[in-house]
Amino acid sequence: MDDQQERPKRRGFTNRLEEGRQTFQPGLWSRLIGIGIVVIYLLLFVVLNTHHVEVNFVFASTTVSLIWVILFSLAAGIALGVLVSQLHRFRTRRGQR
């Protein structure tokens, strides 16, 4: 009788181990670690680029934090890249008609 009661416990433990193997997602954890590293890097990037710089325009100049200059340049580059790719796509489609 004790033998029969012992077996279900072992099966339960084995089933729980197997469930753990099936639910463990190494891809998810590697993505979370990667996202965490990127977030930490971005925070350090912002903190280390807070000193002020002078930005000279053609007729005026201003002093702003370096991180704002970097972020504005990034946003402008992305916007121009998307615009150019859409213009190229539009022209190649129009030429195919």
C-alpha positions as CSV (number, residue, x, y, z in Angstrom):
1,M,0.0,0.0,0.0
2,D,2.8,2.4,0.8
3,D,4.4,1.6,-2.6
4,Q,1.2,2.7,-4.4
5,Q,1.0,5.9,-2.5
6,E,4.6,6.7,-3.2
7,R,4.2,6.3,-7.0
8,P,1.7,9.2,-7.5
9,K,4.0,11.6,-5.7
10,R,6.9,10.7,-8.0
11,R,4.7,11.0,-11.1
12,G,3.5,14.4,-9.8
13,F,7.1,15.5,-9.4
14,T,8.1,14.2,-12.8
15,N,5.0,15.9,-14.3
16,R,5.9,19.2,-12.7
17,L,9.5,18.9,-14.0
18,E,8.2,18.1,-17.5
19,E,5.8,21.1,-17.3
20,G,8.7,23.3,-16.2
21,R,10.7,22.2,-19.3
22,Q,7.7,22.8,-21.6
23,T,7.0,26.3,-20.2
24,F,10.6,27.5,-19.9
25,Q,11.2,29.8,-22.9
26,P,14.8,30.5,-23.4
27,G,14.0,32.8,-26.4
28,L,11.8,34.9,-24.1
29,W,14.5,35.2,-21.5
30,S,17.2,36.1,-24.0
31,R,14.9,38.8,-25.4
32,L,14.2,40.2,-22.0
33,I,17.9,40.3,-21.1
34,G,18.7,41.9,-24.5
35,I,16.0,44.6,-23.9
36,G,17.3,45.2,-20.4
37,I,20.8,45.7,-21.7
38,V,19.6,48.2,-24.4
39,V,17.5,50.1,-21.8
40,I,20.5,50.4,-19.5
41,Y,22.7,51.5,-22.4
42,L,20.2,54.2,-23.4
43,L,19.9,55.5,-19.9
44,L,23.7,55.7,-19.6
45,F,23.8,57.4,-23.0
46,V,21.3,60.0,-21.9
47,V,22.9,60.6,-18.5
48,L,26.4,61.0,-20.0
49,N,25.3,63.4,-22.7
50,T,23.6,66.1,-20.6
51,H,26.2,68.8,-20.9
52,H,25.2,71.9,-22.9
53,V,26.5,72.6,-26.4
54,E,26.1,75.6,-28.6
55,V,24.2,74.9,-31.9
56,N,24.9,77.5,-34.6
57,F,22.3,78.1,-37.3
58,V,22.9,80.4,-40.2
59,F,21.4,83.5,-38.6
60,A,21.2,82.5,-34.9
61,S,22.7,80.2,-32.3
62,T,21.4,78.6,-29.2
63,T,22.6,76.5,-26.3
64,V,20.9,73.2,-25.7
65,S,21.7,69.9,-24.0
66,L,23.7,67.5,-26.2
67,I,21.2,64.7,-25.8
68,W,18.5,66.9,-27.4
69,V,20.7,67.6,-30.4
70,I,21.4,63.8,-30.8
71,L,17.7,62.9,-30.5
72,F,16.6,65.6,-32.9
73,S,19.3,64.4,-35.4
74,L,18.1,60.8,-35.0
75,A,14.5,61.8,-35.5
76,A,15.3,63.9,-38.6
77,G,17.4,61.1,-40.0
78,I,14.7,58.6,-39.6
79,A,12.0,60.9,-41.0
80,L,14.2,61.7,-44.1
81,G,15.0,58.0,-44.6
82,V,11.4,57.1,-44.6
83,L,10.5,60.0,-46.9
84,V,13.2,59.0,-49.4
85,S,12.3,55.4,-49.3
86,Q,8.6,56.2,-49.9
87,L,9.5,58.5,-52.8
88,H,11.7,55.8,-54.3
89,R,8.9,53.3,-53.9
90,F,6.3,55.6,-55.5
91,R,8.6,56.3,-58.5
92,T,9.4,52.7,-59.1
93,R,5.7,51.7,-58.9
94,R,4.7,54.5,-61.2
95,G,7.3,53.5,-63.7
96,Q,6.1,49.9,-63.8
97,R,2.5,51.0,-64.9
